[in-house]
């Protein structure tokens, strides 16, 4: 049992720690001051992602969506709208499953299947990848060698309604804008999340973007970050 736990720890937790703090392969900030890259995980959602797109369009802001492949297949027109409105798309596995519990072959299939879905819907390939929960495994670097692994500089627990109501707006406003990458969630139908959390996230995000634009903070998608 101790041996099994040790092997699992090396395969999953230790590999995640090492890879996430590598300077070359993993992106945690963009090289622009007074700039924020908004990123959204777990979608698309048939209601909240559309409301989010309306919000971004109203403010003239671009963002990046790390989508779950099976959600993309269920919401094809949402994916097409994301692309048409100039936002970036990235992979977030075909199903919202942690790399810690995927074999090398299983991880390969998650990446390939999601990539195929996005290519079929948009006619374009993405080179952006964020694993669910930021979890990586011993083979992640090799299997994702054609992608840029994107983590974040700021995470806000916006998958919980209570956090959104009590803390999110304050934390957004107090986060720095030194090329920061914010991760938020436009779908609450995932393990550990509150289904209605995106509704409250959107309210806070609307107020935050308006305030940030008044302070001359710029928002960019990750495809525009280089």
Rosetta blueprint (number, residue, H / E / L):
1 X L
2 X H
3 X H
4 X H
5 X H
6 X H
7 X H
8 X H
9 X H
10 X H
11 X H
12 X H
13 X H
14 X H
15 X H
16 X H
17 X H
18 X H
19 X H
20 X H
21 X L
22 X L
23 X L
24 X L
25 X L
26 X E
27 X E
28 X L
29 X E
30 X L
31 X L
32 X L
33 X L
34 X L
35 X E
36 X E
37 X E
38 X E
39 X E
40 X E
41 X E
42 X L
43 X L
44 X L
45 X L
46 X L
47 X L
48 X H
49 X H
50 X H
51 X H
52 X H
53 X H
54 X H
55 X H
56 X H
57 X H
58 X H
59 X H
60 X L
61 X L
62 X L
63 X L
64 X E
65 X E
66 X E
67 X E
68 X L
69 X H
70 X H
71 X H
72 X H
73 X H
74 X H
75 X L
76 X H
77 X H
78 X H
79 X H
80 X H
81 X H
82 X H
83 X H
84 X H
85 X L
86 X L
87 X L
88 X E
89 X E
90 X E
91 X E
92 X L
93 X L
94 X L
95 X L
96 X L
97 X L
98 X L
99 X H
100 X H
101 X H
102 X L
103 X L
104 X H
105 X H
106 X H
107 X H
108 X H
109 X H
110 X H
111 X H
112 X H
113 X H
114 X H
115 X H
116 X H
117 X H
118 X H
119 X H
120 X H
121 X H
122 X H
123 X L
124 X L
125 X L
126 X L
127 X L
128 X E
129 X E
130 X L
131 X L
132 X H
133 X H
134 X H
135 X L
136 X L
137 X L
138 X L
139 X L
140 X H
141 X H
142 X H
143 X H
144 X L
145 X L
146 X L
147 X L
148 X E
149 X E
150 X E
151 X L
152 X L
153 X L
154 X E
155 X E
156 X L
157 X L
158 X L
159 X L
160 X L
161 X H
162 X H
163 X H
164 X H
165 X H
166 X H
167 X H
168 X H
169 X H
170 X H
171 X H
172 X H
173 X H
174 X H
175 X L
176 X L
177 X L
178 X E
179 X E
180 X E
181 X E
182 X E
183 X E
184 X E
185 X E
186 X L
187 X L
188 X L
189 X L
190 X L
191 X L
192 X L
193 X L
194 X L
195 X L
196 X L
197 X H
198 X H
199 X H
200 X H
201 X H
202 X H
203 X H
204 X H
205 X H
206 X H
207 X H
208 X H
209 X H
210 X H
211 X H
212 X H
213 X H
214 X H
215 X L
216 X L
217 X L
218 X E
219 X E
220 X L
221 X L
222 X H
223 X H
224 X H
225 X L
226 X L
